Amino acid sequence: MKKHILFIASMLLISTACQDFVDIEPDYQEEISNGLVDIEDYEGATIGIVSAMRAGAYYGSTYGSLMEMMGEDLFETPESLGNSRAMTDWIYTSATGTVSNSWLQIYQVILRANTVIVGIDDIEEDVAGRKNRLKAQALALRAFAHFDLLRAYGQSYDRNSTELGVPIKTDIEISLPERATVAEVYDQVYADINEAMTLFDNMDVDDTDIAKTFFSKLATQALAARVSLYAGLDAEAVSYATSVIDDSRTGLVSNNNYPLLWAQPKADGTTLASEVIFEIAFTFGQDTRIGSPVYFVPNNRVAFRPSSIWLDLFGATPADDARYNSYVRADSRRGGAIIPSKYEANDGFLSFKALRLSEMYLIRAEAYANQGSSALASTDLNTLRAARITGYTNESLTGTALMNAIKVERRKELFMEGHRWFDIRRFGDGITRGPDFAAPAVTQSIPAGNFRFVWPIPQDEIDANPNMADQQNPNY
């Protein structure tokens, strides 16, 4: 059996560089170590897991605004430099940079999580509660990352699917794993979630004392709600979402305060914290601006604008909806054209709200609807709308009308938060773009079930791993 030599220094934990390893057959194999010595090292390494999520190839862009750019709610303007056109015109291949970079960056997050998980129990210091907290955070973030990989590259979202998912990594060894089945990926994600929640119950601080920029038990429950909805486990989705909604720390902010949520770098320490469950903080001089592929604030380049299809979702009096003025504005420099402003504040350096309370209401409403509990679903939908729309009148919806309303509300509420592309696939819909879409965009529609809704496995990965040589997604 082939062996690999691996030297891991502690600097590898904070490096985002990717290196090629030569496959050789040595006379011996050096023991692999994560390079961490004491609890302070593990504390820093846990912070490093979240910092890797800020990369442009992950929540800095790809798993944020790009998912809207690939749909029908944002259209490309002549100001665009065309950097994302392979993705937005659905002509990407297994060699496309975004496809490869996202894969590598998410596995970098998993590697960082694994460096904490595999070694922290061996610390001899008497800090059991602190170890539990750090290990729980690493487990939850590993689940988060594996699930995000599954969303983009997995062949199915069904909980028990035997179709191909993604490789599972739970160690820091150099290895060549094949793609696990979708069901096996879910098994790992739920195992990590469940272990994390147990450890969070026995940590050194109260869950309420964990900042929103770190994972908590509350955030883990929110993640479980999202995973369960994708998996088609509606009862579980309702249960997890309810745990978050009923928690005393959470609450929908008022119509008047909602715009402030998108004007401050972080929600921690503000009256807006009840709306945010987990946020990824971006900082000046270190990170990208999370909305920059759409609107790059420093040079006033608006590469994408909200489409008429999305604007029409707000009806005849859009200003009544707090989300409209929070997400877009009329630009006098462009003759009053509507441009995206959601991430404009603070020169574009804002936190990315990766898990929010409003999503929990939408998850529970959809799961209730799937179970045939229309009244409960309508109640959740009405609760969210009343918190966002001035003068809102409750509705009682059923059947197709109810599900369509939930879809619309997700598009309005979660705009540019990384959900739209996955929602289109999850609902089994296609895309038909509106009249705004013209040159430089080329492709205007994609049918439901098209193979493009599943991203290709990066060609470099296929070439380097013989166990995945025949595991490319169809038609790539």
Secondary structure, DSSP 8 states (H G I E B T S, - for coil): --B------GGGGG---------B--SS---------SHHHHHHHHHHHHHHTTSTTTTTTTTTTHHHHTTTSEEE-TT---TTHHHHTT---TT-HHHHHHHHHHHHHHHHHHHHHTTGGG--SS-HHHHHHHHHHHHHHHHHHHHHHHHHH-S---TT--SB------S-S-------BHHHHHHHHHHHHHHHHHHHTTSSS-GGGS-TTS--HHHHHHHHHHHHHHHT-HHHHHHHHHHHHTSTT-----TTTGGGGGTSS--TTSTTGGGEEEEE---TTTS--TTTTTEETTTTEE-EEE-HHHHGGG-S-GGGBHHHHHHEEEEGGGTTEEEE-TTTGGGG---EEEEEHHHHHHHHHHHHHHTT-HHHHHHHHHHHHHHHBTT-------HHHHHHHHHHHHHHHTTTSS-HHHHHHHTT--EE--TT--TT----EE-TT-GGGS----HHHHHH-GGGTT---TT-
